[in-house]
Amino acid sequence: MDMNLYMQSLLVANPLRESTLRTVIETLQLPLGSSGLDAGCGIGLQCMLLAEAVGSTGHVTGLDISPELLNRGKEIVKEAGLSERISFQVGDVTNIPFDNETFDWAWSADCIGYGPWEPLPLLKELSRVVKPGGMVAISGWSSENLLPGYPRLEAHLRSTSGGMAPFIHGKSPKTHFLRALSWFREAGLKEPNAKVFANSFHAPLRRDIRNALVDLFTMRWPEGELELSSEDLEEFRSLCQPESPGFILNLSNYYAFFTHTLFWGKTPA
Ligand SMILES: C[S@@+](CC[C@H](N)C(=O)[O-])C[C@H]1O[C@@H](n2cnc3c(N)ncnc32)[C@H](O)[C@@H]1O
């Protein structure tokens, strides 16, 4: 994977996600002054939201497998003046390099439960590093409606590999992100809970939102990999490619929405 491109796409996508993820994090009511882990933190964009939530006496540790992403994260956090409140650690979410009961809470966005791994052992590993009675939370992108007026094409796109990623057709339904409540129960977490958060955008689109949507179209529906009929492909090219005169983001009344889902629970006291 080209890490520079990946870092760029996390930054480009951020305007679509930031305000929703801030609300998601507020829902958790993390205690002021608490310390927590962001597992699979990427370039640390949610570390900053988590640091906001726990206030100036709290602390966030961002963990990621990629040193390049963490180095970029360090720069971003420094520019934001948050270096004292956020630290980074290279490590693997399948074997988190911290002792049992290190943190008051642990969080993971679009990583744990959302990747190619078996989710239950990962959730247990995340819970292991949280103190008794602490919070364990995972969140993930859970749906989108991006093609108003074209429900058939959008349904077909949703059933392509890119459209249903990171889930893979044929995998056990129990491993689908929206089945996470059962993992929380099986991991012995208390008071498992789930909530959906929606966000919407409409024309006229801000430049950064438009760029993020263009990036999203390309990422979810890479043309070379689309399993579409020739009729769908023609409609897709006309509606979803920025150079097309019929590009859907040019509609004067364009409207789109999508959701993130949060699952959370507590370690036994
Ligand atoms: C989709 S990104 C999400 C990044 C960040 N949480 C966000 O939402 O902006 C998934 C992240 O998980 C990290 N990751 C993948 N496998 C990992 C592993 N085994 N251990 C730790 N991090 C991992 C990737 O490097 C990437 O930063």
The ligand as a MOL file (V3000), in Angstrom:
LIG
                    3D

  0  0  0     0  0            999 V3000
M  V30 BEGIN CTAB
M  V30 COUNTS 27 29 0 0 0
M  V30 BEGIN ATOM
M  V30 1 C -9.3310 2.3800 8.4600 0
M  V30 2 S -7.9160 2.8620 9.3640 0 CHG=1
M  V30 3 C -8.6370 3.7520 10.7010 0
M  V30 4 C -7.6830 4.7520 11.3050 0
M  V30 5 C -8.3150 5.6330 12.3720 0
M  V30 6 N -8.8810 4.8720 13.4650 0
M  V30 7 C -9.3740 6.4940 11.7350 0
M  V30 8 O -10.5550 6.1270 11.8380 0
M  V30 9 O -9.0150 7.5180 11.1280 0 CHG=-1
M  V30 10 C -7.4060 1.3460 10.1300 0
M  V30 11 C -6.1190 1.5020 10.9280 0
M  V30 12 O -5.8080 0.2680 11.5610 0
M  V30 13 C -4.4050 0.0810 11.5020 0
M  V30 14 N -4.1190 -1.3470 11.6500 0
M  V30 15 C -4.3060 -2.3220 10.7400 0
M  V30 16 N -3.9100 -3.5030 11.2510 0
M  V30 17 C -3.4790 -3.2600 12.5030 0
M  V30 18 C -2.9590 -4.0870 13.5480 0
M  V30 19 N -2.8360 -5.4160 13.3910 0
M  V30 20 N -2.6020 -3.4970 14.6970 0
M  V30 21 C -2.7070 -2.1550 14.8670 0
M  V30 22 N -3.2120 -1.3280 13.9270 0
M  V30 23 C -3.5900 -1.8750 12.7690 0
M  V30 24 C -4.0300 0.6250 10.1340 0
M  V30 25 O -2.6310 0.9260 10.0710 0
M  V30 26 C -4.9190 1.8490 10.0510 0
M  V30 27 O -4.3000 2.9780 10.5900 0
M  V30 END ATOM
M  V30 BEGIN BOND
M  V30 1 1 1 2
M  V30 2 1 2 3
M  V30 3 1 2 10
M  V30 4 1 3 4
M  V30 5 1 4 5
M  V30 6 1 5 6
M  V30 7 1 5 7
M  V30 8 2 7 8
M  V30 9 1 7 9
M  V30 10 1 10 11
M  V30 11 1 11 12
M  V30 12 1 11 26
M  V30 13 1 12 13
M  V30 14 1 13 14
M  V30 15 1 13 24
M  V30 16 1 14 15
M  V30 17 1 14 23
M  V30 18 2 15 16
M  V30 19 1 16 17
M  V30 20 1 17 18
M  V30 21 2 17 23
M  V30 22 1 18 19
M  V30 23 2 18 20
M  V30 24 1 20 21
M  V30 25 2 21 22
M  V30 26 1 22 23
M  V30 27 1 24 25
M  V30 28 1 24 26
M  V30 29 1 26 27
M  V30 END BOND
M  V30 END CTAB
M  END
